[in-house]
Amino acid sequence: MATKIPGHIEFAGDYALDSISIHTHFGERIDIKKVVIELNIYESIYKNALTGSIVIGDSQNLVGKLELNGTERISFKLLTPGAESSPTSGNVNRSIVDASVETGHPFHVYKISDRKQTNPGTTVYTLHFASREFMRNLRTKVSQAYEGRLDTTVLKIMMDKNYIDTKKEMSMEPTGNTHKIVIPNMRPYDAINMIARNHWRRNQVQ
């Protein structure tokens, strides 16, 4: 068998994934790559946040030993071989999903589902995870009036420590005109979607 050359793509769909770790609420970090059956990451222009799932074949009773309850974090770094040496425009490399603690943004586990015993020694279950912004959206609501460009309003909601409080680099396309908008006790992403719809309707009228 040929030796795999680090940093080189050997076949279509090739990827590099050194580890997948669970960070428990006790501060422990456990590498679970060897028990992971499937890793899915979902991204869509119709969704406000990244989500994903990990299917685990557990023969060590991790759920019991680590006391998994859906409040853990998941960290990993998934990339196309060679991606780190050929960045795209700007500071963001689209070939890398960096959910590492050191340089990226770990995901948060919010649900454990589909638990079933496949044989006497193994239990299979799914950990559902999402970005930190997804979790912040569930826990906060916006009740405030804004005046100014709509892109500036969205940026304020995304960066406000009382709302989404994102730590990620933001890229915004400026909108025209100045608007006053009142957000009546809505979840941040619902408020942003409402602003987007209003902006689209104004453009249609013009």
N, C-alpha and C positions, 0 to 999 in steps of 0.2 A: 504493500500500500504506500502511495506517495505521501511524503511528509507535508503537512499543511504549512503553508508559508504565511506567517502573521502579516496582517494588513493587506492581503490580496484576496480578491473575489475568485472563488473556484467554480461556482455555478450560480445560475439565476436564483435569486431569493436568498443568497448566502447572507449570514449575519454574524455578529460577534456579541456574545452575552456572557460575561465572565461570572457573574453571580446575581442572585436575587435574594434580597434579605428582608426579613421581617424585623421591625423595631417594636418591641412590646412596650406596654405602659409601665413596665418595671425598669426600662432603660436597657434591656438586653437586645443584642443584634444577632440574629440567627440566619445563616445562609441556608436557604431552602431549595436551591436550584436542583439538587439531586432528586427531590420528591415532586417537582413541578412537571405535570403532564402537558399543560397547555397554557400559553400566555397570550392574551388578547388585549389590544389597545384600540379604542374607538375614538375617531376624530371626524367631525363633520362640520360643514359650514352652517348646518341647521341646528347644531348643538352649541351651547354656550361654554362647555368645558370638556376637557379630556376625561374619559372614563375607561375602565378596563376590567378584566377578570383574570384570575389565575386558578386553574384546576389543579388540585393537589391529590396525589395518591399517598395517603398517610399510613405508614405501618409502624410509626413511633408514637402515636397518640399526641401529636403536637398540640392539638386543640386543648387537651387536658393539661399537658405539662406546661405550656406557655400561657394557659388561661386566656386563649383568644376570645375576644368578645365583640370585635368589630370596631375597636378604637385604635388599632395599630397602624403603623406606617409601613409602606413597601418601598424599597429602594433598589434600583438597578440602572444599568447603562446599556442601552440597546443601540447598536450602530451598524452601518454597512462597512465592511472591512475597507480600511484606507480612508474613511470619511474624515477622520481627524486631521489628516494632512492636506485636505482639499476643501477648505471651507467655502460656503457660498457667499453671496454678497451680504455685507453687514456683519453683525456679530453672532447671528444665529445660524447654526448649521442644520439644515432641514433633514440631513441624513442621520441625525442622532436624536434619540429620545433620552435625555439626560435626567433621570430621576434619582441620581445619586445624592447623598447627603453632602458630599464635599463640594461639588461644583454645580449641582442642579436643584431640582425641586421634587422631593419624594412625594409619592401618592399616599392618600389616606384610605384605609380600609373602612367601609361603612356597612358591610353586610356579609354574612356567611350563609350560603344556601346550598341546596341540592346535596345534602349530606346522605350518603348511602354506603353500606358495607358491601364491598365487592367479593370479599372472601373473609374467612375467620380472622386474618391478621391485618387486613387493609381497609381503610375507610377513605372514600373519595368525596371531596367537597369543593365548593367554589368560593374563593374570596373575591368580593367585588370591591374595586377601588376607584378613586376619583382624585382630581386635583384639589389642592388646598382651597382654591377659589370656589369650587363646587360645594365644599363643606361650609365655607363662610356664607355662601348664598342661602343655604338652608337655615342658618342660625341668626340671620339679621334681616332687617327691613328698613327701607328708605321712606322717610316721611319729611319731605323738604322741598322748597321751591328753589329753582335755579334760573339764572338769566345769563345769556351769552350764546356762543356758538354751541351747537349740539354735540360736536365732537369733544369740546372742552367739558361739557356736562358729563358725558360718558366717562371721560378720563378721571374726573373727580370722584365719581362713584366707584370706579375700579381701584383707585389708590387711597380712598378715604379709610382710615383705620377703624372707623365705626361700621364700615360696609365690607366690600370685598378685600380690601387691604392687600392687593397683589404685590408680590416682590419681584415679579417678572418684568422684563423689558417690554415697554408698550410702543406700538407703532400705530399712529392714527392718521387718517386722511382728513384734512380740514374740510369743514362744511361751510356753506355760505350763509350770510345773514345772521341776525341775532334773534333769539327766541326766549320767551319766558315760559317755563314749564313747571307745573306743580305735580309732585309725585306723592300720591296718597297712600302711604303705608303699604308699599309693595316690596316684594323681594327684589334685591338688586338686579338680577338678570331679567326679571319681568319688567322692571323699570327701563332697562336698556333696550329691551325688545320693543317696548312701547315707543321709546324715542325713535328707534329705527323705523317703525311703521309710520309715525307722524312725519318723519323726514321724507320717506318715500311718497306719501300722499301729497305733501307740499310740492314735490318735484313733478308729480303727475299733473297737478293743477296748473303749474306754470307751463 
